[in-house]
Amino acid sequence: MFKKSHLITAHKDHNRAVPKLGLVPTMGALHNGHKSLIESSIKNNDVTVVSIFVNPTQFSPTEDLAKYPRTLEKDIELCTSLGVDIVFAPDAKEMYSSNDEVTLNPPKSMGYILEGYYRPTHFAGVLQIVLKLFNLMLSSCYHSSQTDAYSIRAYFGKKDAQQLLIVQKMVHDLYLPIEVIAMPIVRDTDSLALSSRNVYLTPTQRQQALALPRAILRIEHLIVQENIRDIETLKAEANSILQGLQIDYMDFYTHNLTLAKEYGTREARKCIFLVAITIDKIRLLDNLWIE
């Protein structure tokens, strides 16, 4: 069961035959992308839990754990205004009882490429904390006075596509009774995908970063409006827009994170265009999910 939480007003009707619980896992510094996840959970569930926890195990020693933005009071205010039922905001000692815990590694084929190549310990930390949160949700259901079974949904944004796909695989492989809901990318007024790390960008760096959504929107236009799906043609278009930036990776991948062009097709269909750039040590991700 949840050991520490800020209880927000529980104001909805919880007397349905099969109560539905929604979980929105976050690391705080909530923005409109998180807001869209929360609103969808509130709309489609009886109870919504938002977890706020800056998870140390998904940061490497060289990353920005200490600098990661923490705005707990504002986050709780936002959750309250939206009608969240519970904000779960534990500290590290509550989530990690020792330095020698059981850990969970991502699949080799999905967890050590792309983001996992640059951050080889990242997804093990992600899976460890997400599984803990899922088990806390399940434990809370079992200890509830409700006699009916609970249906649990967890909400993740498509911007962190690799994370989403790996979490989905964990749920599938470990037979977890959780439904993972993939939510669309939310963009700022200048089209940059919302991220808590955007606050690190200077005005000049943000202008540079706008090449990222321009590349995404250009590929979307070519596919949807001009029916151009040749992978190499699309990559060349994106590369020309991102020219001069540090591109960490950029390609089309299947939902199993294999290269689409190695899957027996030269066309971009039922795949994801994944791209990451680095601007002065600030990593920015974006993607396009393609039917």
Secondary structure by P-SEA (a helix, b strand, c coil): cccccccccccccccccbbbbbbbbccccccaaaaaaaaaaaacccbbbbbbcccccccccccccccccccaaaaaaaaaaacccbbbbbccccccccccccccccccccccccccccccaaaaaaaaaaaaaaaaaaaaaaaccccbbbbbbbbbbccaaaaaaaaaaaaaaacccbbbbbbcccccccccccccccccccaaaaaaaaaaaaaaaaaaaaaaccccccaaaaaaaaaaaaccccccbbbbbcccccccccccccccccccbbbbbbcccbbbbbbbbcc
